[in-house]
Amino acid sequence: MATVDGNGGRGTIEILDPTWSEDTRPATLAPRPATLRGGVVALLSNGKAGVDPFFDHVERIIRERWQVAEVVRRSKPNYSAPAPAELITELVGWDAVLTGVGD
């Protein structure tokens, strides 16, 4: 955060630094499944309304083209925050996860 005299000496303007302050760790990509046939695919929504029609279409495609056994849908409780740890733990159990933004 910085304070700047922006009003000819009559006041100040605060400038906030919006960068993420938490340390990040390098990540590796998960191994790809050999096939999705008979598998379980999760669709993770950011929770905005516009993602539902998109995921309806995606679900039709993955069911028809890749013959998945099940499609599970989950939504983040807050579109602007990372998914909670419990949700991530649940997603790890499925064969594939697709995430989408509803804007």
N, C-alpha and C positions, 0 to 999 in steps of 0.2 A: 504494500500500500504506500502511496506517496501523496503528500499534500502539496498543492500548488496554489500560489496566489493568482487567482484567475479573475479577480474583480477589481483591479486597480487598487489593491490594498484594503478593500472593504470586506473581503471574505475569502474563503478558500474553497477549492474543489478537491474532493477526495478521488483518487484514481485507484481502483481496486484491481489486483492481479487475479484473474480468474483461473490461472493454471492449477492443475491437480497437484497437490502437495504430497500425496502418499507415494512411498517408494513403489516402483514397479519391478517385477521380475520378468526375465525373458520367458517366453512361452514356446512350446513346440506344438506342431499340428498333431491332432489325433490320427491314428492310423485309419485309413479308409477301409470300409468293409468290402469284401470281394463282390458281394451282391446285396441288394436290398430286398430281393424276393423272399417273402415270408418274414421279413423283419418288422421292427417297430420304429417308426419315424415320429419324432416330436416336432411340432411347429410352435415356436416361441414368439409370442406377440409382444410388442412394446406396450400394448394396452390401448392404443388409439383405434377409433372406429374404422378407419380406412384400411386396416390390415385384414379384417375379416373377409371381404370379397376377394382379396388377393389370395389369402390362404385357402378359400373355398376352391379356387382355380388350381392352386398348387396341389391340394389334396387330390383332386380328380386326376391330375397328371400322374402323380406318384403311385396312385392306386392302379391306374390303367397301364402305364408304361413299365413300372418296376414291380408290380404285383406285391406291394407290401401287405403284411398281414393286418397291421393296425396303424392308425394315425392318432397320435395323442396331442391335444392342444393345451398349451399353458400360456398364461399372460403374466408379465411382470406387474407388480402392484403399483409401480411408479415408473412412468415412461422415461423420465430423465435421470433415473438412478440405475446403477448396476443391478442385475438380478440378485435376489437374496441367496445366501449360501445354501439354504434348504432346497431352493429351486434348482440350483446348479447341481447339487447332489442327486436330485431326482433325474435330471437330464442325462447324467453320466450313465445311467442304466440302460439307455436305449441305443439302438444301432446307429441312428443318425439324428441330428438336430438341425433344423432350419430356423433362422430367426428373421423377422421382418419388421419394418417400420411402416406405420399406417398414415404417413403424411402424403 
